[in-house]
Amino acid sequence: MGAPILTPQELRRLAETEQGLNDEVLARRSSTMSVSSRPATWARRAPRRALALWVTLGAVVTLTLLGLDIVLRQTYPTWALAGVWLLTAAGLVGLVVRACRRWEAAERAGRKTPWPMDPTLV
C-alpha cells in the first residue's frame, strides 16, 4: 500500500507548512516520515534496568562487606552487611514479582512465555 495521493493544493499547503517549521529535527522527521523510538524505549526501560543494576550492585557490596566482616571481626561491618543485604533481598523480591507479572500478562495475551508457569507441565 503506497502513500495517499495528494491534490496540488494539499501539496502546496504541506510545502508551506514545512517551510514554516523552525525545528530542524521535526522538519526532518516530517519530511522523511521516519520515527525514531530509541529515546522513548530507553526512557521506558530505564526504571527496570535501574532496579536490576541496584540489586547487582547490592550483591557486590554485600559480598565485600561479608569479606570485611570476616577479616575485621567488628560490629560495624556486620550491621552494614545486614542493612545492605536486606535492601538487596527486597530489590530481588521486586525483580521476581515483576517477572511473574510479566509472564502472567504474556500468558493472558497468548504470547509464548520463557517456560510454563504450571508446575505440572514442567
N, C-alpha and C positions, 0 to 999 in steps of 0.2 A: 504494500500500500504506500503510495507516494504522498508527498505533501499536497495539501489542497491548493487548487489553482486560485490565485488572487486576481481580482479585477485591476485594471490600470490605476483606478482611483485608490484602491486599497494599497497597492504597491507604492504609490506616491506618498500616501499618509504614513506608511511604515517607514519609508526612507526619511521623511521629515522628522518623525519621532526619534529614529536612531541618530540623526544629526544633532538633535537637541539634547541627547544624553551627555552628561558631564562625567559620569562614572565609566572609566575605561573598561573595568572588569565586567560590569553589567552590559556594556555595549558589545564586548567581545562574546559574552555568553549568549546574548540575544541574537547576534548575527550568525553565530555558528550553531546555535541551538544545542549546545553541549552543557551538561550539568556535571559539576564535579562534586562528588559526595564524600570526599576524603575528610575534610574538616568536620562535617556533621557526624560521620561514622566514628571518628576519633573521640568527639565530644560525648557520644552516647556510650562508648566503651570505656571511657576513662575511669568512671567510678568502679566498674568491675575489675579493671586492671589494678586500680589503686588498692583495693582490698586484698587481692592476691599478692601484690607487692608487699604490703604491710605484714601479711601473715608470713611470707618468706623471710622478710627482714626480722620479724619477731622470733622465728625459729632459729635464725643465725645468732641473734643476741642471746636467746635462751641457752643455746649450747655454749656460747662464750662465757656467760655468767656461771654456767654449771662447772666449766673448767676452772674458772677463778675461785668458785666456792670450794672446790675440792683442794686446790692448791693453798688458798689463804686460810681456810677454816675460820672465817669470821662470820658475824651475823649479818652484816650489811649486804654482802653478795647473796646470801640466802634469801633475804627479803626482796631484793631486787629481782632475783631469779623467780620467786613466787609471783611477783607482780607482772613481770613480762610474760611469764608462762600463762597466767590467767588471761591476759589480753590476747595472746596468740591463740589460745584454745577457743576464746569467744569468736575471734575472726575466722577460725577454721570451721566452727559450727555455722557461722553465717555463710561461708562458701558452700558447705554441704547443703544447707537449706535452699540456697539459690539454685544449685544444680538440680535438686529434687523438683523444685517448682518448674524449672525449665523443661525437665523430662516429662513431667505431667502435662504441661502445656503442649509439648510436641505430640504426646500420645492422644490428647483430645483433638488436636488438629489433624491427626492421621499421618504425621510425619514419622520417619524412621528414627528410633532412639538408639543411643550407643549400645545398650543392652536391655533386655526385657526387665521391666520393673517387678513382674510377678515371679516370686521365688520358685514356683513350681515349673516354670519354663526354663530355668537355668540348668 
